């Protein structure tokens, strides 16, 4: 399945399009909220493995509905070394099927699902990860990328 094109600003305001990364593997991960425990663990796990990703020619991109300013603070606080894109209109989040029903403490609500898409150099979705565990997710992706390379 072909990955859907997008154009969103990162934590510095720089625009990113999927087509900018043609010819590279892309980890496009969606997360609910900046500076919350699970999202922080997931982002820091990607940060800590970034040298391995880069050595394998893999780009990591995070997406949430938080503002550019929120992303900038989150990125600065945890020294994130990859772009996190702001999608306040939830357009890209919804296009990728990463918006849906969630529940917390017995209450149901709509929100960003913790989904990740591994996109191959031709722009096709090679693997989809749903309801990921933020503690082990980066390691799972690195293992899978190793299998594809």
Backbone as a chain_set.jsonl record, in Angstrom:
{"seq": "XXXXXXXXXXXXXXXXXXXXXXXXXXXXXXXXXXXXXXXXXXXXXXXXXXXXXXXXXXXXXXXXXXXXXXXXXXXXXXXXXXXXXXXXXXXXXXXXXXXXXXXXXXXXXXXXXXXXXXXXXXXXXXXXXXXXXXXXXXXXXXXXXXXXX", "coords": {"N": [[0.844, -1.184, 0.0], [0.568, 2.188, -0.847], [2.144, 4.881, 0.798], [0.619, 7.78, 2.185], [1.012, 11.055, 0.934], [2.266, 13.941, 2.667], [2.475, 17.209, 4.179], [3.884, 18.948, 6.587], [4.755, 21.134, 9.366], [7.775, 21.068, 11.346], [9.26, 21.028, 14.696], [10.768, 23.322, 14.513], [9.516, 24.841, 12.706], [10.106, 24.268, 10.108], [9.088, 22.923, 7.012], [8.064, 19.608, 6.178], [7.846, 17.03, 3.799], [6.586, 13.875, 2.772], [7.603, 13.051, 0.339], [10.1, 14.259, 0.346], [11.773, 12.393, 1.36], [12.106, 10.32, -0.363], [13.531, 7.317, -1.516], [14.638, 6.603, 0.846], [14.326, 4.686, 3.878], [11.597, 5.193, 6.039], [10.506, 5.863, 9.281], [7.502, 6.521, 10.394], [5.954, 7.785, 12.985], [3.138, 8.028, 15.113], [1.956, 9.813, 17.878], [0.294, 10.425, 21.049], [0.657, 12.815, 22.853], [2.864, 15.507, 23.59], [5.512, 15.368, 25.99], [4.406, 13.584, 27.871], [4.339, 10.615, 29.922], [4.501, 7.99, 28.443], [4.855, 8.864, 25.777], [7.168, 10.363, 25.988], [9.028, 8.389, 26.739], [8.974, 6.831, 24.406], [9.871, 8.683, 22.419], [12.426, 9.302, 23.43], [13.623, 6.829, 23.256], [13.785, 6.468, 20.483], [15.493, 8.642, 20.001], [17.816, 7.811, 21.392], [18.624, 5.682, 19.843], [19.278, 6.763, 17.443], [21.724, 6.955, 16.007], [22.121, 4.35, 15.07], [19.844, 4.097, 13.444], [20.432, 6.077, 11.511], [22.818, 5.062, 10.434], [21.808, 2.923, 9.074], [20.415, 4.141, 7.128], [17.893, 5.124, 7.713], [15.144, 7.238, 8.338], [13.602, 8.928, 11.012], [10.454, 10.093, 11.963], [8.28, 11.877, 13.959], [4.799, 12.423, 14.759], [2.259, 14.48, 16.032], [-0.766, 16.019, 17.334], [-0.077, 18.259, 18.673], [1.066, 21.688, 19.098], [3.499, 23.623, 17.166], [5.09, 25.1, 18.919], [4.764, 23.65, 21.33], [5.963, 21.269, 20.51], [8.556, 22.231, 20.064], [9.408, 22.884, 22.675], [9.245, 20.33, 23.881], [11.06, 18.891, 22.286], [13.434, 20.351, 22.778], [13.697, 20.007, 25.573], [14.18, 17.247, 25.82], [16.254, 16.868, 24.095], [15.77, 15.965, 21.423], [16.618, 14.395, 18.384], [15.513, 14.349, 15.87], [12.895, 15.114, 13.481], [9.764, 16.277, 14.745], [6.5, 16.447, 13.863], [3.9, 18.85, 13.529], [0.457, 18.54, 13.645], [-2.139, 19.982, 14.009], [-4.711, 20.098, 12.934], [-5.28, 17.519, 12.557], [-5.268, 16.194, 10.151], [-3.328, 14.606, 8.714], [-2.91, 12.681, 10.644], [-5.451, 11.469, 10.722], [-5.612, 10.624, 8.015], [-3.784, 8.58, 7.987], [-4.987, 6.744, 9.564], [-4.61, 6.929, 12.278], [-6.187, 8.013, 14.206], [-8.697, 7.634, 16.566], [-11.006, 5.707, 18.623], [-10.328, 5.649, 22.062], [-9.611, 4.517, 25.388], [-9.57, 5.404, 28.823], [-9.198, 4.824, 32.135], [-11.797, 3.773, 32.219], [-13.261, 5.584, 30.734], [-14.362, 6.508, 27.507], [-13.012, 8.01, 24.6], [-12.086, 10.129, 21.798], [-8.971, 10.107, 20.14], [-5.405, 10.44, 19.386], [-3.958, 7.579, 18.119], [-1.41, 5.304, 19.09], [0.326, 4.578, 16.685], [2.543, 3.263, 14.189], [4.257, 3.549, 11.091], [6.215, 1.855, 8.861], [7.927, 2.857, 6.185], [8.931, 2.089, 2.944], [11.789, 2.654, 0.67], [10.556, 3.212, -1.781], [8.24, 4.433, -1.152], [6.165, 2.898, -0.191], [4.091, 1.346, 2.281], [5.692, -0.741, 4.341], [5.391, -2.056, 6.734], [3.013, -2.044, 9.379], [2.474, -0.87, 12.618], [0.485, -1.236, 15.392], [-0.995, 0.167, 18.33], [1.409, 0.329, 19.913], [4.043, -0.637, 22.202], [5.662, 1.706, 23.975], [8.104, 1.361, 25.264], [9.574, -0.703, 24.088], [9.386, -0.4, 21.418], [11.105, 0.96, 19.499], [13.276, -0.796, 19.315], [11.996, -3.025, 18.191], [11.383, -2.04, 15.651], [13.963, -1.544, 14.609], [14.902, -4.161, 14.45], [13.104, -5.209, 12.542], [13.685, -3.547, 10.34], [16.273, -4.382, 9.834], [15.715, -6.918, 8.874], [14.538, -6.282, 6.442], [16.551, -5.041, 5.013]], "CA": [[0.0, 0.0, 0.0], [1.339, 3.423, -0.964], [2.012, 5.825, 1.918], [-0.005, 9.039, 1.766], [1.857, 12.249, 0.98], [1.894, 14.94, 3.659], [3.321, 18.385, 4.307], [3.648, 19.484, 7.936], [5.918, 21.782, 9.973], [8.389, 20.429, 12.513], [9.399, 21.832, 15.91], [11.433, 24.595, 14.207], [8.713, 25.508, 11.692], [10.509, 23.781, 8.78], [8.111, 22.014, 6.408], [8.522, 18.283, 5.758], [6.93, 16.262, 2.962], [7.042, 12.494, 2.634], [8.399, 12.963, -0.892], [11.465, 14.699, 0.651], [12.53, 11.238, 1.842], [12.082, 9.251, -1.368], [14.821, 6.633, -1.581], [15.05, 6.248, 2.21], [13.348, 4.077, 4.773], [11.037, 6.2, 6.946], [9.682, 5.454, 10.409], [6.536, 7.593, 10.649], [5.23, 7.35, 14.181], [2.121, 8.929, 15.645], [1.886, 9.704, 19.338], [-0.787, 11.269, 21.567], [0.88, 14.143, 23.454], [4.209, 15.86, 24.028], [5.916, 15.444, 27.395], [3.669, 12.671, 28.739], [5.281, 9.521, 30.198], [4.711, 7.037, 27.351], [5.355, 9.56, 24.589], [8.552, 10.733, 26.281], [9.827, 7.159, 26.661], [9.077, 6.446, 23.003], [10.725, 9.658, 21.727], [13.807, 9.155, 23.912], [14.109, 5.563, 22.722], [14.206, 6.776, 19.111], [16.668, 9.527, 20.116], [18.982, 7.054, 21.835], [19.003, 4.737, 18.784], [19.347, 7.501, 16.184], [22.94, 6.642, 15.257], [21.859, 3.075, 14.383], [18.911, 4.401, 12.353], [21.131, 6.819, 10.453], [23.767, 4.151, 9.785], [21.028, 2.036, 8.198], [19.731, 4.97, 6.144], [16.488, 5.235, 8.116], [14.717, 8.525, 8.883], [12.523, 8.824, 12.003], [9.612, 11.288, 12.018], [7.143, 11.778, 14.863], [3.669, 13.306, 14.442], [1.144, 14.577, 16.972], [-1.597, 17.2, 17.081], [0.431, 19.384, 19.462], [1.533, 22.857, 18.345], [4.935, 23.759, 16.891], [5.703, 25.578, 20.168], [4.799, 22.508, 22.244], [6.99, 20.372, 19.971], [9.875, 22.843, 20.283], [9.732, 22.701, 24.097], [9.445, 18.888, 24.088], [12.306, 18.538, 21.611], [14.541, 20.967, 23.507], [13.791, 19.407, 26.911], [14.73, 15.889, 25.746], [17.297, 16.867, 23.072], [15.372, 15.064, 20.341], [17.492, 14.579, 17.227], [14.733, 14.023, 14.683], [11.741, 16.016, 13.398], [8.418, 15.928, 15.211], [5.644, 17.296, 13.048], [2.689, 19.371, 14.15], [-0.742, 18.32, 12.833], [-3.256, 20.378, 14.873], [-5.986, 19.831, 12.257], [-5.39, 16.049, 12.582], [-5.491, 15.734, 8.782], [-2.418, 13.501, 8.418], [-3.215, 11.654, 11.649], [-6.65, 10.752, 10.241], [-5.295, 9.973, 6.739], [-3.018, 7.364, 8.27], [-5.762, 5.857, 10.438], [-4.053, 7.002, 13.632], [-7.15, 8.733, 15.052], [-9.796, 6.726, 16.838], [-11.51, 5.584, 19.988], [-9.41, 5.212, 23.099], [-10.256, 4.529, 26.702], [-8.674, 5.643, 29.943], [-9.924, 4.748, 33.407], [-13.201, 3.49, 31.964], [-13.889, 6.594, 29.878], [-14.026, 6.409, 26.092], [-12.841, 9.31, 23.951], [-11.348, 10.102, 20.543], [-7.619, 10.638, 20.289], [-4.354, 9.907, 18.526], [-3.546, 6.216, 18.435], [0.042, 5.135, 19.034], [0.586, 3.739, 15.519], [3.761, 3.575, 13.442], [4.29, 3.018, 9.734], [7.543, 1.719, 8.283], [7.731, 3.157, 4.766], [10.128, 1.69, 2.202], [12.344, 3.717, -0.177], [9.674, 3.506, -2.912], [7.051, 5.121, -0.646], [5.119, 1.941, 0.17], [4.092, 0.947, 3.686], [6.242, -2.095, 4.449], [4.849, -2.668, 7.95], [2.212, -1.18, 10.247], [2.498, -1.246, 14.031], [-0.646, -0.604, 16.076], [-0.987, 0.097, 19.795], [2.762, -0.091, 20.246], [4.579, -0.462, 23.542], [6.71, 2.701, 23.772], [9.37, 0.955, 25.875], [10.324, -1.652, 23.252], [9.008, -0.171, 20.022], [12.245, 1.298, 18.648], [14.026, -2.035, 19.095], [11.23, -3.849, 17.244], [11.54, -1.465, 14.312], [15.33, -1.79, 14.148], [14.968, -5.583, 14.084], [12.379, -5.369, 11.289], [14.434, -2.882, 9.263], [17.368, -5.285, 9.548], [15.189, -8.013, 8.065], [14.237, -5.781, 5.103], [17.773, -4.596, 4.327]], "C": [[0.89, 1.249, 0.0], [1.077, 4.326, 0.247], [1.46, 7.143, 1.387], [0.964, 10.209, 1.95], [1.357, 13.177, 2.075], [2.858, 16.111, 3.582], [2.965, 19.051, 5.629], [4.915, 20.145, 8.467], [6.45, 20.99, 11.172], [8.516, 21.42, 13.672], [10.121, 23.159, 15.679], [10.626, 25.407, 13.188], [9.057, 25.076, 10.277], [9.478, 22.775, 8.28], [8.785, 20.705, 5.978], [7.429, 17.641, 4.928], [7.473, 14.844, 2.879], [7.953, 12.362, 1.414], [9.835, 13.463, -0.703], [12.369, 13.509, 0.963], [12.497, 10.058, 0.876], [13.485, 8.643, -1.46], [15.359, 6.233, -0.212], [13.936, 5.471, 2.905], [12.887, 5.164, 5.734], [10.222, 5.5, 8.031], [8.786, 6.653, 10.71], [5.696, 7.148, 11.835], [4.322, 8.444, 14.713], [2.03, 8.71, 17.144], [0.891, 10.725, 19.876], [-0.402, 12.671, 22.031], [2.32, 14.32, 23.893], [4.337, 15.794, 25.55], [4.998, 14.67, 28.357], [4.546, 11.422, 28.887], [5.544, 8.562, 29.03], [5.324, 7.68, 26.124], [6.809, 9.977, 24.775], [9.454, 9.513, 26.178], [10.039, 6.748, 25.201], [10.029, 7.375, 22.251], [12.188, 9.493, 22.14], [14.429, 7.852, 23.432], [14.565, 5.743, 21.273], [15.475, 7.625, 19.141], [17.928, 8.716, 20.418], [19.477, 6.058, 20.782], [19.272, 5.435, 17.449], [20.598, 7.187, 15.365], [22.763, 5.342, 14.462], [20.909, 3.306, 13.213], [19.647, 5.073, 11.196], [22.104, 5.925, 9.705], [23.072, 3.195, 8.826], [20.242, 2.826, 7.149], [18.251, 5.154, 6.422], [16.237, 6.594, 8.748], [13.57, 8.265, 9.861], [11.782, 10.156, 12.04], [8.452, 11.009, 12.967], [6.057, 12.757, 14.446], [2.684, 13.282, 15.605], [0.363, 15.848, 16.647], [-1.136, 18.415, 17.891], [0.993, 20.487, 18.557], [3.047, 22.808, 18.095], [5.655, 24.157, 18.177], [5.815, 24.446, 21.194], [5.893, 21.524, 21.813], [8.391, 20.924, 20.245], [10.309, 22.633, 21.731], [10.054, 21.242, 24.407], [10.795, 18.455, 23.508], [13.521, 19.093, 22.347], [14.768, 20.283, 24.854], [14.49, 18.05, 26.867], [15.787, 15.732, 24.655], [16.981, 15.864, 21.946], [16.152, 15.414, 19.076], [16.818, 14.133, 15.93], [13.515, 14.95, 14.657], [10.479, 15.426, 14.035], [7.485, 16.956, 14.584], [4.34, 17.635, 13.755], [1.503, 19.242, 13.188], [-1.987, 18.685, 13.65], [-4.632, 20.134, 14.257], [-6.271, 18.33, 12.18], [-5.59, 15.448, 11.188], [-4.63, 14.515, 8.451], [-2.672, 12.348, 9.39], [-4.403, 10.812, 11.178], [-6.377, 10.013, 8.94], [-4.56, 8.658, 6.929], [-3.761, 6.418, 9.213], [-5.264, 5.849, 11.866], [-4.929, 7.85, 14.558], [-8.302, 7.777, 15.311], [-10.17, 6.681, 18.3], [-10.442, 5.014, 20.903], [-10.196, 5.142, 24.402], [-9.195, 4.689, 27.772], [-9.513, 5.694, 31.203], [-11.435, 4.609, 33.183], [-13.922, 4.493, 31.085], [-13.414, 6.418, 28.445], [-13.965, 7.817, 25.491], [-12.086, 9.113, 22.644], [-9.97, 10.704, 20.775], [-6.657, 9.999, 19.302], [-3.948, 8.529, 19.024], [-2.031, 6.107, 18.266], [0.361, 4.108, 17.931], [1.861, 4.207, 14.828], [3.691, 2.885, 12.086], [5.734, 3.016, 9.26], [7.364, 1.803, 6.775], [9.034, 2.863, 4.02], [10.602, 2.819, 1.275], [11.498, 4.082, -1.401], [8.381, 4.192, -2.471], [5.893, 4.194, -0.321], [5.23, 1.582, 1.65], [4.521, -0.517, 3.759], [5.677, -2.819, 5.672], [4.099, -1.609, 8.756], [2.27, -1.749, 11.659], [1.359, -0.504, 14.711], [-0.536, -0.829, 17.572], [0.371, -0.373, 20.309], [3.083, 0.129, 21.721], [5.762, 0.495, 23.423], [8.074, 2.297, 24.336], [10.213, 0.082, 24.944], [10.154, -1.394, 21.755], [10.202, 0.096, 19.099], [13.069, 0.056, 18.332], [13.333, -2.957, 18.112], [11.441, -3.351, 15.822], [12.942, -1.732, 13.769], [15.504, -3.244, 13.714], [14.302, -5.792, 12.722], [13.122, -4.727, 10.118], [15.604, -3.766, 8.861], [16.937, -6.447, 8.669], [14.908, -7.573, 6.626], [15.494, -5.45, 4.311], [18.616, -5.758, 3.834]], "O": [[1.85, 1.337, 0.766], [-0.068, 4.508, 0.663], [1.793, 7.567, 0.28], [1.637, 10.332, 2.974], [0.164, 13.199, 2.379], [3.93, 16.008, 2.987], [1.893, 19.638, 5.777], [6.021, 19.773, 8.076], [5.7, 20.342, 11.901], [7.95, 22.513, 13.631], [10.096, 24.032, 16.546], [11.005, 26.528, 12.846], [8.374, 25.473, 9.332], [9.047, 21.89, 9.019], [9.913, 20.699, 5.486], [6.25, 17.687, 5.281], [8.686, 14.638, 2.913], [8.954, 11.646, 1.454], [10.706, 13.13, -1.507], [13.59, 13.605, 0.843], [12.821, 8.932, 1.251], [14.488, 9.358, -1.48], [16.41, 5.6, -0.116], [12.761, 5.59, 2.557], [13.697, 5.969, 6.195], [9.366, 4.663, 7.745], [9.251, 7.673, 11.218], [4.846, 6.264, 11.722], [4.687, 9.62, 14.757], [2.027, 7.576, 17.622], [0.662, 11.763, 19.255], [-1.063, 13.636, 21.648], [2.924, 13.425, 24.484], [3.407, 16.117, 26.288], [4.836, 15.058, 29.513], [5.418, 11.193, 28.049], [6.701, 8.346, 28.667], [6.216, 7.106, 25.498], [7.592, 9.946, 23.826], [10.533, 9.591, 25.591], [11.142, 6.366, 24.809], [10.903, 6.903, 21.523], [13.083, 9.538, 21.296], [15.641, 7.784, 23.224], [15.612, 5.228, 20.881], [16.42, 7.362, 18.397], [18.969, 8.904, 19.787], [20.633, 5.636, 20.83], [19.472, 4.768, 16.434], [20.53, 7.158, 14.136], [23.204, 5.246, 13.316], [21.127, 2.783, 12.12], [19.496, 4.676, 10.04], [22.212, 6.011, 8.482], [23.683, 2.712, 7.874], [19.489, 2.243, 6.369], [17.448, 5.318, 5.503], [17.012, 7.052, 9.587], [12.673, 7.473, 9.573], [12.399, 11.217, 12.135], [7.728, 10.028, 12.802], [6.345, 13.796, 13.852], [2.317, 12.218, 16.104], [0.771, 16.646, 15.803], [-1.741, 19.483, 17.802], [1.345, 20.243, 17.403], [3.77, 22.045, 18.735], [6.714, 23.611, 18.489], [6.846, 24.304, 21.852], [6.647, 21.014, 22.641], [9.299, 20.179, 20.611], [11.449, 22.247, 21.987], [11.022, 20.951, 25.11], [11.567, 17.748, 24.156], [14.52, 18.395, 22.521], [15.909, 20.012, 25.229], [15.287, 17.726, 27.747], [16.177, 14.613, 24.32], [17.814, 15.036, 21.577], [16.322, 16.587, 18.744], [17.464, 13.612, 15.021], [13.141, 15.511, 15.687], [10.177, 14.242, 13.881], [7.655, 18.164, 14.752], [3.764, 16.82, 14.476], [1.534, 19.76, 12.072], [-2.803, 17.815, 13.955], [-5.615, 19.981, 14.982], [-7.363, 17.917, 11.788], [-6.038, 14.308, 11.067], [-5.141, 13.506, 7.964], [-2.65, 11.181, 8.999], [-4.357, 9.583, 11.233], [-6.853, 8.891, 8.762], [-4.7, 7.734, 6.127], [-3.21, 5.393, 9.616], [-5.469, 4.876, 12.592], [-4.456, 8.345, 15.581], [-8.828, 7.172, 14.377], [-9.721, 7.496, 19.106], [-9.756, 4.046, 20.576], [-11.313, 5.652, 24.494], [-8.078, 4.185, 27.651], [-10.428, 6.509, 31.321], [-12.239, 5.243, 33.867], [-15.079, 4.277, 30.725], [-12.228, 6.207, 28.191], [-14.763, 8.69, 25.832], [-11.511, 8.05, 22.41], [-9.818, 11.681, 21.509], [-7.03, 9.144, 18.499], [-3.636, 8.344, 20.2], [-1.45, 6.752, 17.393], [0.627, 2.938, 18.208], [2.214, 5.385, 14.874], [3.142, 1.791, 11.952], [6.397, 4.053, 9.258], [6.735, 0.941, 6.161], [10.104, 3.327, 4.413], [9.905, 3.821, 1.11], [11.696, 5.142, -1.995], [7.524, 4.498, -3.3], [4.757, 4.649, -0.187], [6.329, 1.524, 2.203], [3.81, -1.412, 3.302], [5.504, -4.038, 5.656], [4.493, -0.444, 8.806], [2.131, -2.954, 11.863], [1.273, 0.721, 14.62], [-0.053, -1.865, 18.029], [0.463, -1.353, 21.048], [2.478, 0.965, 22.392], [6.776, 0.133, 22.827], [9.096, 2.842, 23.92], [11.442, 0.124, 25.007], [10.725, -2.106, 20.929], [10.289, -0.493, 18.022], [13.511, -0.122, 17.197], [13.987, -3.6, 17.292], [11.652, -4.142, 14.902], [13.098, -2.104, 12.606], [16.178, -3.523, 12.722], [14.856, -6.463, 11.852], [13.181, -5.298, 9.029], [15.903, -3.891, 7.674], [17.699, -6.908, 7.819], [15.018, -8.373, 5.697], [15.509, -5.563, 3.085], [19.673, -5.545, 3.238]]}, "num_chains": 1, "name": "protein.A"}
